[in-house]
Amino acid sequence: MGRVVGRATLGNLKVEALQGGKVIAETRTDGSGFYGFLNLPAGDTQVRVEGQRWTDKVPVRGVVEFPNLLVRELRRTP
């Protein structure tokens, strides 16, 4: 479970969970930026939103709650 913050539009952002560099689950944020995954395997897990990543460990039992994920709008510089 988690929430994406820091953007004017928070809904419908693609959120991916990765383990070992492979996408194991994906979802989209709701209108308030919240997202969740069910039944992720235990282990080091990266969450990727808009190309930015955060890492945490999924426990064997229980729930992991990621902190608010601040997504920065990146602009290319000429």
C-alpha positions, 0 to 999 in steps of 0.5 A, spaced: 500 500 500 502 507 498 500 513 496 503 518 490 504 525 492 507 531 488 503 532 482 497 536 480 494 529 477 495 523 481 490 519 478 491 513 473 499 513 474 502 506 472 505 503 479 509 497 478 512 492 483 519 489 481 523 484 484 530 482 481 529 487 476 523 484 473 516 487 474 512 482 478 505 486 479 502 493 476 496 497 478 494 504 477 493 510 482 486 512 484 484 519 484 487 521 490 494 517 488 493 511 492 495 504 490 496 497 492 498 490 491 496 483 493 500 477 494 507 480 493 512 475 494 517 476 500 523 480 499 526 486 496 521 490 492 522 496 488 516 500 486 516 504 480 512 510 478 513 514 472 520 512 471 522 513 479 524 507 484 523 506 491 526 500 495 523 496 501 523 489 503 516 485 503 515 481 509 513 473 509 507 475 513 503 482 514 503 488 510 508 493 508 506 500 507 511 505 503 511 512 505 508 517 500 512 517 494 514 524 492 514 524 484 517 529 481 515 532 474 522 531 470 523 536 464 529 535 459 534 541 459 536 543 452 
